[in-house]
Amino acid sequence: MLRISMAAAALALFAAAPIAASAAEKTLALKSNETSDIMPVYGVKDCKSLLTSVPEIEVLQGAPELTLSVRADKILPPGGKCKEKVDGGVIVAKVGKVEKPFDGPLTFRVKYKTKDATRQSAHTFDLKLFP
C-alpha cells in the first residue's frame, strides 16, 4: 500500500491553481448566459492521480445567477515534471439571466475524494456579473 505524508498529500492534492496566476487576475467577469472555464482541479503524486472520483464543488457565497460545476477532464499538472495528463476536472462557471450588475465575492470549496480520505480546498474570486 502506498503511504504518503500529510504534508506531501496536501501539497499534491491542493495543487489546483487558477489558470490566471496573479492576484489581480482572480476576478471573474461574466455576462448573462455565458459559460467559462475557471480553473483545473486535480490531485497528483508521482505523476499519478490520487482521485477516486471527479472533484465536487460547494458554493459558499456568490450570486444566485451563477452555478459552478466540475467537468471531468484530463489535466497536465503544471511544473513540467509530468509528461502525461492525469484524471481531474475543470471548474466551469455558468451564468443565467442577469437582471442587474453584481459585484461581490465568490467563495467555494472543492472536495477531493481519494482512497484515504475526502479533502477540500477553498477558493475566492472577485465576481462581477453584467446583464
C-alpha positions as CSV (number, residue, x, y, z in Angstrom):
1,M,0.0,0.0,0.0
2,L,1.3,3.5,-0.9
3,R,1.8,5.7,2.1
4,I,2.4,9.4,1.8
5,S,2.9,12.1,4.4
6,M,0.1,14.5,5.2
7,A,2.2,17.4,4.1
8,A,3.0,15.8,0.8
9,A,-0.6,14.8,0.2
10,A,-1.8,18.3,1.0
11,L,0.7,19.8,-1.4
12,A,-0.1,17.4,-4.2
13,L,-3.8,17.3,-3.6
14,F,-4.4,21.0,-3.4
15,A,-2.2,21.9,-6.4
16,A,-5.2,23.4,-8.1
17,A,-4.2,26.8,-9.3
18,P,-6.2,29.3,-11.3
19,I,-5.4,29.5,-15.0
20,A,-4.6,33.2,-14.4
21,A,-1.9,33.2,-11.7
22,S,-1.7,36.7,-10.4
23,A,-3.9,38.1,-7.6
24,A,-5.2,40.8,-9.9
25,E,-6.5,38.2,-12.3
26,K,-8.6,36.4,-9.6
27,T,-11.6,38.4,-10.9
28,L,-14.3,36.5,-12.7
29,A,-16.4,38.8,-15.0
30,L,-19.2,37.3,-17.0
31,K,-22.4,38.5,-18.8
32,S,-25.8,36.9,-18.9
33,N,-25.9,33.4,-20.3
34,E,-22.1,33.0,-20.5
35,T,-20.1,29.9,-19.6
36,S,-16.4,30.0,-18.7
37,D,-13.8,27.5,-17.5
38,I,-12.3,28.9,-14.3
39,M,-9.5,26.5,-13.2
40,P,-8.3,23.0,-13.2
41,V,-8.7,20.7,-10.2
42,Y,-6.7,17.5,-9.6
43,G,-4.7,15.6,-7.0
44,V,-1.4,14.1,-8.1
45,K,1.6,12.3,-6.6
46,D,4.5,10.9,-8.7
47,C,2.5,11.9,-11.8
48,K,-0.4,9.6,-10.9
49,S,-3.9,10.8,-9.9
50,L,-4.8,10.4,-6.3
51,L,-8.5,10.9,-7.0
52,T,-11.2,8.2,-6.9
53,S,-13.9,10.4,-8.4
54,V,-14.3,13.7,-10.1
55,P,-14.0,16.6,-7.5
56,E,-17.2,18.2,-6.3
57,I,-18.0,21.9,-5.8
58,E,-19.8,23.6,-2.9
59,V,-20.6,27.3,-3.3
60,L,-20.4,29.1,0.0
61,Q,-21.0,32.7,-1.3
62,G,-21.9,34.1,-4.6
63,A,-24.7,35.3,-6.9
64,P,-27.8,33.2,-7.4
65,E,-27.4,33.6,-11.2
66,L,-24.1,31.7,-11.1
67,T,-23.7,28.0,-10.9
68,L,-20.4,26.1,-10.6
69,S,-19.8,22.5,-11.7
70,V,-16.8,20.3,-12.5
71,R,-16.3,18.8,-15.9
72,A,-14.3,15.6,-15.8
73,D,-11.1,16.1,-17.9
74,K,-7.5,15.0,-18.1
75,I,-5.2,17.7,-16.6
76,L,-1.5,18.2,-17.2
77,P,-0.1,19.2,-13.8
78,P,2.0,22.4,-14.1
79,G,5.7,22.4,-13.4
80,G,6.9,20.3,-16.3
81,K,7.6,17.2,-14.2
82,C,4.7,15.1,-15.5
83,K,4.7,14.1,-19.2
84,E,1.1,12.7,-19.2
85,K,-2.2,14.1,-18.2
86,V,-3.9,12.8,-15.1
87,D,-7.6,12.4,-14.1
88,G,-9.1,15.5,-12.7
89,G,-11.5,18.2,-13.9
90,V,-12.1,21.8,-14.8
91,I,-14.3,24.1,-12.8
92,V,-17.0,25.6,-15.0
93,A,-19.0,28.7,-14.2
94,K,-22.4,29.2,-15.9
95,V,-24.4,32.4,-15.6
96,G,-28.2,32.5,-16.1
97,K,-30.0,35.7,-16.9
98,V,-28.5,38.7,-15.0
99,E,-31.1,41.5,-14.4
100,K,-28.8,44.0,-12.7
101,P,-25.0,44.1,-12.3
102,F,-23.5,42.1,-9.4
103,D,-20.1,42.9,-7.8
104,G,-19.1,40.8,-4.8
105,P,-17.1,37.8,-3.6
106,L,-17.4,34.2,-4.9
107,T,-16.3,31.7,-2.4
108,F,-16.4,27.9,-3.0
109,R,-14.9,24.7,-1.8
110,V,-13.6,21.9,-3.9
111,K,-14.0,18.4,-2.4
112,Y,-11.5,15.8,-3.5
113,K,-12.2,12.1,-2.8
114,T,-9.1,9.9,-2.5
115,K,-8.5,6.3,-1.4
116,D,-7.5,7.6,2.0
117,A,-9.9,10.4,2.7
118,T,-12.0,13.3,1.4
119,R,-10.1,16.6,1.4
120,Q,-11.0,20.1,0.4
121,S,-9.6,23.4,-0.7
122,A,-11.2,26.8,-0.6
123,H,-11.1,29.5,-3.3
124,T,-12.2,33.1,-3.5
125,F,-12.7,35.2,-6.6
126,D,-14.0,38.8,-7.1
127,L,-17.2,38.1,-9.1
128,K,-18.6,40.7,-11.5
129,L,-21.8,39.8,-13.4
130,F,-23.4,42.0,-16.1
131,P,-26.7,42.0,-18.0
